[in-house]
Amino acid sequence: MTPEPPIESFHDLLRGMAALSGNRIVADVARLYGKGAPPDLSIACNHKQIASKQWLVEALAESFPKPGGPVWVLGAWYGVLGALLLDDPRLAVSEVVSLDIDETCATVAEALNHRHVAAGRFRAVTADMMAMDFAAQMPAPGLVINTSCEHLDDVPGWVATLPEGLPLVLQSNDYFREPDHRSCVPSLEAFREQAGLSEVWFAGERPTKNYTRFMLIGRR
């Protein structure tokens, strides 16, 4: 078995790729590795995760590029999606609120998004998305993103707790054999029925090797 390269080599590789590409997010990831990144950051930034998030950004740029308030990302893990949203010039995102129930995520998410923290455009919150009262948030959310609907026990019940008219981005999949997936759907049409949005501005699906990911952008 080939040994894993030392973290210092990986850090240098990322710094080189950042210099070559001029990509600020790659530079931010390299900086985070230099400070000591959690081992599973490599999963949060793998090609499948990035492709799914970039698909979301592309669809959002076409259908809803100017949310009228902070963008809340639920189940946000290490804040990678927030970084993509805030760095895309096609999007007018005033602030990203990165929410995850895991208390170890916030520090990493803020370190990755350090530029946006300094500008007052990013903050990480440790909380349970199921307990959040979005109607009580000030300023009011301009968009709520949940890319993990398959993990919820009751997607229609959760959507019903949200303020009427709230813009949403929702993702799910048909990966039924994963034990933690409790609300998978067999098709995009089934996902539309499950979410029950009053308006749908984008509906699409993205096949992968093991499953198909579904996405809706619209209004509660």
KAVEN-V525712 format. One record per pair of residues at least 12 apart in sequence whose C-alpha atoms are under 6 Angstrom apart, sorted by the first residue. I is the first residue (numbers start at 1). J is the second residue. If there is no record, write none. Layout:
i={I	I}
j={J	J}
This chain:
i={11	11	14	15	28	61	61	65	66	67	68	69	69	70	70	70	70	70	71	71	71	71	72	72	72	73	73	74	74	75	75	76	76	76	77	77	78	78	78	79	95	95	96	97	97	97	98	99	99	99	100	100	101	101	101	103	106	135	143	143	144	145	145	146	147	147	149	150	150	150	150	150	151	151	153	156	156	164	165	165	166	166	167	167	168	168	168	169	169	170	170	171	171	172	172	173	173	173	174	174	174	175	188	197	197	198	198	199	199	200	200	201	201	202	202	203	203}
j={30	33	30	30	112	90	91	91	92	142	142	141	142	94	95	96	141	142	96	142	143	144	96	97	144	98	145	99	146	99	100	98	99	100	100	105	105	108	109	109	121	122	122	122	123	124	124	124	125	126	126	127	126	127	128	126	124	163	167	168	168	168	169	170	170	171	172	172	181	182	183	184	181	182	182	194	195	220	219	220	219	220	218	219	217	218	219	216	217	215	216	214	215	213	214	212	213	214	186	211	212	211	214	219	220	219	220	218	219	217	218	217	218	216	217	215	216}
